[in-house]
């Protein structure tokens, strides 16, 4: 139950390989959704802190990742 999550995502990394913004696409997609704190340029491995967030805010972050995955054609099931 630690607040820092280490995320490994090959799917996001594959998107970054073909996206014109490369690894920065994830940073920009999250920023559009009002989520900040992800280090720009990272897509394969990154850390995310949920310290101090309400459960509603945690759901918003999780939903944002699902929306981004679906937008770029990654299966989420």
C-alpha positions, 0 to 999 in steps of 0.5 A: 500500500505504497503511494508510488506506483512503478508502471511498466507498459509495453503498449504505451512504448509501442505507441511512442515508437510510431507517434510523431511526439515519440515518448512525449505523447503520454505526457501531453495526453495526460496533461490534456486531461489535467493529470501532471507529474509524469516525467516527459519522455517516459513510456516504457517504465515510469513512476506515478504517485497517488499520495494525497489523492481522493479515490475519485481522483485515483479513478480519474487517473486510471480512467485516463490511462484506459482512454489513452490506451483505447484511443491508440488501439491498445486492448485493455481487457 
